Amino acid sequence: MATIRSTLLVLAMVLVGCGKQDNSEATDQASKQLREAQDQVNTNTKDLTANEQDIEKRKRELATEQQELADKQKRLEEQQRALGSAQQTLAGARVAYAAAVKERLAKLDAALATLSRKTDAKARDAAAGLRARRDQLVVMLDAMAGTADPDWNKYTKDVDTTFDAIERDLSATD
């Protein structure tokens, strides 16, 4: 803007200073300066418009990225809630499993006590062997609290299989 003003001022001074003589050289020079100033204004306007458009485009991109980030944060919070709920369910299931195992062990102990009261040698030998296997099972059960989540399915399968085998052998002694 300042360049245009100074150009116009120069042009005005040239025109005022012009007398009746041929001053085409002065007007040609002023006209050239005017065209150059107009070209500079046009270039600056294009640059300004391009920069404004780039800024607006980047603002839209940032807004989109912020929304995506907010959506991811929301999903993360939902996943954390789901994980907390699943962990509570798992803890409850472990407590229920421990109670069921304790009850099953009590029934096994009662059946072993009944078997050990029998007087024949075969029953007493069977009771001694089954009691040793029962004691190994108790060692497995003592490790229940320290069993890691990834190993839990294998652990419960081993416990159930051991219980089943002892109970099956106990039934075979009848």
DRENDO-1510 file (C-alpha; in Angstrom, 1 decimal, always signed):
<recs>
REC; n; res; u; v; w
REC; 1; MET; +0.0; +0.0; +0.0 .
REC; 2; ALA; +2.8; +2.4; +0.9 .
REC; 3; THR; +4.5; +1.6; -2.4 .
REC; 4; ILE; +1.3; +2.6; -4.3 .
REC; 5; ARG; +1.1; +5.9; -2.4 .
REC; 6; SER; +4.6; +6.8; -3.0 .
REC; 7; THR; +4.2; +5.9; -6.7 .
REC; 8; LEU; +1.1; +8.1; -6.9 .
REC; 9; LEU; +2.9; +10.9; -5.1 .
REC; 10; VAL; +5.8; +10.7; -7.6 .
REC; 11; LEU; +3.3; +10.7; -10.4 .
REC; 12; ALA; +1.5; +13.7; -9.0 .
REC; 13; MET; +4.8; +15.6; -8.6 .
REC; 14; VAL; +5.8; +14.8; -12.1 .
REC; 15; LEU; +2.5; +16.0; -13.5 .
REC; 16; VAL; +2.7; +19.2; -11.5 .
REC; 17; GLY; +6.2; +19.9; -12.5 .
REC; 18; CYS; +5.3; +19.3; -16.2 .
REC; 19; GLY; +5.2; +22.4; -18.2 .
REC; 20; LYS; +4.3; +22.7; -21.7 .
REC; 21; GLN; +7.3; +20.9; -22.9 .
REC; 22; ASP; +7.3; +17.2; -23.9 .
REC; 23; ASN; +7.6; +15.2; -20.7 .
REC; 24; SER; +6.8; +11.8; -22.2 .
REC; 25; GLU; +9.9; +10.4; -20.6 .
REC; 26; ALA; +8.7; +11.3; -17.1 .
REC; 27; THR; +5.3; +9.9; -17.7 .
REC; 28; ASP; +6.8; +6.7; -19.2 .
REC; 29; GLN; +8.9; +6.3; -16.1 .
REC; 30; ALA; +5.9; +6.9; -13.8 .
REC; 31; SER; +3.8; +4.5; -15.8 .
REC; 32; LYS; +6.5; +1.9; -15.6 .
REC; 33; GLN; +6.7; +2.3; -11.8 .
REC; 34; LEU; +2.9; +2.2; -11.6 .
REC; 35; ARG; +2.8; -1.2; -13.5 .
REC; 36; GLU; +5.6; -2.6; -11.3 .
REC; 37; ALA; +3.8; -1.5; -8.1 .
REC; 38; GLN; +0.5; -3.1; -9.4 .
REC; 39; ASP; +2.4; -6.3; -10.3 .
REC; 40; GLN; +3.9; -6.4; -6.8 .
REC; 41; VAL; +0.4; -5.8; -5.2 .
REC; 42; ASN; -1.0; -8.7; -7.4 .
REC; 43; THR; +1.9; -11.0; -6.4 .
REC; 44; ASN; +1.5; -10.1; -2.7 .
REC; 45; THR; -2.3; -10.6; -2.9 .
REC; 46; LYS; -1.8; -14.1; -4.5 .
REC; 47; ASP; +0.8; -15.0; -1.8 .
REC; 48; LEU; -1.5; -13.8; +1.0 .
REC; 49; THR; -4.5; -15.7; -0.4 .
REC; 50; ALA; -2.5; -18.9; -0.8 .
REC; 51; ASN; -1.1; -18.6; +2.7 .
REC; 52; GLU; -4.6; -18.0; +4.1 .
REC; 53; GLN; -5.9; -21.1; +2.3 .
REC; 54; ASP; -3.0; -23.2; +3.6 .
REC; 55; ILE; -3.7; -22.0; +7.1 .
REC; 56; GLU; -7.4; -22.8; +6.8 .
REC; 57; LYS; -6.6; -26.2; +5.4 .
REC; 58; ARG; -4.2; -27.0; +8.2 .
REC; 59; LYS; -6.8; -25.8; +10.8 .
REC; 60; ARG; -9.3; -28.3; +9.3 .
REC; 61; GLU; -6.7; -31.1; +9.3 .
REC; 62; LEU; -5.9; -30.3; +13.0 .
REC; 63; ALA; -9.6; -30.3; +13.9 .
REC; 64; THR; -10.0; -33.7; +12.2 .
REC; 65; GLU; -6.9; -35.0; +14.0 .
REC; 66; GLN; -8.2; -33.7; +17.3 .
REC; 67; GLN; -11.5; -35.4; +16.8 .
REC; 68; GLU; -9.8; -38.7; +15.9 .
REC; 69; LEU; -7.7; -38.4; +19.1 .
REC; 70; ALA; -10.7; -37.6; +21.2 .
REC; 71; ASP; -12.5; -40.7; +19.7 .
REC; 72; LYS; -9.4; -42.9; +20.5 .
REC; 73; GLN; -9.3; -41.5; +24.0 .
REC; 74; LYS; -13.0; -42.3; +24.4 .
REC; 75; ARG; -12.4; -45.9; +23.1 .
REC; 76; LEU; -9.5; -46.2; +25.5 .
REC; 77; GLU; -11.7; -45.2; +28.5 .
REC; 78; GLU; -14.3; -47.7; +27.4 .
REC; 79; GLN; -11.7; -50.5; +27.1 .
REC; 80; GLN; -10.4; -49.6; +30.5 .
REC; 81; ARG; -13.9; -49.9; +32.0 .
REC; 82; ALA; -14.4; -53.2; +30.2 .
REC; 83; LEU; -11.1; -54.5; +31.5 .
REC; 84; GLY; -11.9; -53.5; +35.0 .
REC; 85; SER; -15.3; -55.3; +34.8 .
REC; 86; ALA; -13.6; -58.4; +33.3 .
REC; 87; GLN; -11.0; -58.4; +36.0 .
REC; 88; GLN; -13.8; -58.2; +38.7 .
REC; 89; THR; -15.6; -61.0; +37.0 .
REC; 90; LEU; -12.4; -63.1; +36.8 .
REC; 91; ALA; -11.7; -62.4; +40.5 .
REC; 92; GLY; -15.3; -63.6; +41.4 .
REC; 93; ALA; -14.9; -66.7; +39.2 .
REC; 94; ARG; -11.6; -67.5; +40.9 .
REC; 95; VAL; -13.3; -67.2; +44.3 .
REC; 96; ALA; -16.2; -69.4; +43.2 .
REC; 97; TYR; -13.8; -72.0; +41.7 .
REC; 98; ALA; -11.7; -72.0; +44.9 .
REC; 99; ALA; -15.0; -72.6; +46.9 .
REC; 100; ALA; -16.0; -75.4; +44.6 .
REC; 101; VAL; -12.6; -77.0; +44.8 .
REC; 102; LYS; -12.6; -76.8; +48.6 .
REC; 103; GLU; -16.1; -78.5; +48.7 .
REC; 104; ARG; -14.9; -81.2; +46.3 .
REC; 105; LEU; -11.8; -81.8; +48.4 .
REC; 106; ALA; -14.0; -82.1; +51.5 .
REC; 107; LYS; -16.1; -84.7; +49.8 .
REC; 108; LEU; -12.9; -86.6; +48.7 .
REC; 109; ASP; -11.6; -86.5; +52.2 .
REC; 110; ALA; -14.8; -87.9; +53.6 .
REC; 111; ALA; -14.7; -90.7; +51.0 .
REC; 112; LEU; -11.1; -91.4; +51.8 .
REC; 113; ALA; -11.9; -91.5; +55.6 .
REC; 114; THR; -14.7; -94.0; +54.9 .
REC; 115; LEU; -12.3; -96.2; +52.8 .
REC; 116; SER; -9.5; -96.0; +55.4 .
REC; 117; ARG; -12.0; -97.4; +58.1 .
REC; 118; LYS; -12.3; -100.6; +56.2 .
REC; 119; THR; -10.3; -103.4; +57.7 .
REC; 120; ASP; -9.1; -105.3; +54.7 .
REC; 121; ALA; -5.6; -104.8; +53.4 .
REC; 122; LYS; -6.6; -104.0; +49.9 .
REC; 123; ALA; -8.8; -101.1; +51.1 .
REC; 124; ARG; -6.1; -99.8; +53.4 .
REC; 125; ASP; -3.5; -100.0; +50.6 .
REC; 126; ALA; -5.9; -98.2; +48.2 .
REC; 127; ALA; -6.6; -95.6; +50.8 .
REC; 128; ALA; -2.9; -95.0; +51.4 .
REC; 129; GLY; -2.2; -94.6; +47.7 .
REC; 130; LEU; -5.2; -92.3; +47.2 .
REC; 131; ARG; -4.3; -90.3; +50.2 .
REC; 132; ALA; -0.8; -89.7; +48.7 .
REC; 133; ARG; -2.3; -88.6; +45.4 .
REC; 134; ARG; -4.7; -86.4; +47.4 .
REC; 135; ASP; -1.8; -84.8; +49.2 .
REC; 136; GLN; -0.2; -84.0; +45.8 .
REC; 137; LEU; -3.5; -82.4; +44.8 .
REC; 138; VAL; -3.4; -80.2; +47.9 .
REC; 139; VAL; +0.0; -79.0; +46.9 .
REC; 140; MET; -1.4; -78.0; +43.5 .
REC; 141; LEU; -4.3; -76.3; +45.2 .
REC; 142; ASP; -2.0; -74.3; +47.4 .
REC; 143; ALA; -0.5; -72.9; +44.2 .
REC; 144; MET; -3.9; -71.6; +43.1 .
REC; 145; ALA; -3.4; -68.0; +44.4 .
REC; 146; GLY; -0.1; -67.6; +42.6 .
REC; 147; THR; -1.3; -69.0; +39.2 .
REC; 148; ALA; -1.0; -66.3; +36.6 .
REC; 149; ASP; -4.0; -65.4; +34.4 .
REC; 150; PRO; -2.5; -66.9; +31.2 .
REC; 151; ASP; -1.9; -70.2; +33.0 .
REC; 152; TRP; -5.3; -70.3; +34.7 .
REC; 153; ASN; -7.0; -72.6; +32.1 .
REC; 154; LYS; -4.2; -75.1; +32.1 .
REC; 155; TYR; -4.1; -75.0; +35.9 .
REC; 156; THR; -7.9; -75.6; +36.3 .
REC; 157; LYS; -7.8; -78.4; +33.7 .
REC; 158; ASP; -5.0; -80.1; +35.6 .
REC; 159; VAL; -6.8; -79.8; +39.0 .
REC; 160; ASP; -10.0; -81.1; +37.5 .
REC; 161; THR; -8.3; -84.0; +35.8 .
REC; 162; THR; -6.5; -85.0; +39.0 .
REC; 163; PHE; -9.7; -84.8; +41.0 .
REC; 164; ASP; -11.5; -86.9; +38.4 .
REC; 165; ALA; -8.7; -89.6; +38.4 .
REC; 166; ILE; -8.7; -89.8; +42.2 .
REC; 167; GLU; -12.5; -90.0; +42.4 .
REC; 168; ARG; -12.6; -92.6; +39.6 .
REC; 169; ASP; -10.0; -94.8; +41.4 .
REC; 170; LEU; -11.8; -94.3; +44.7 .
REC; 171; SER; -15.1; -95.5; +43.1 .
REC; 172; ALA; -13.3; -98.5; +41.8 .
REC; 173; THR; -12.4; -99.6; +45.3 .
REC; 174; ASP; -16.1; -100.1; +46.3 .
</recs>
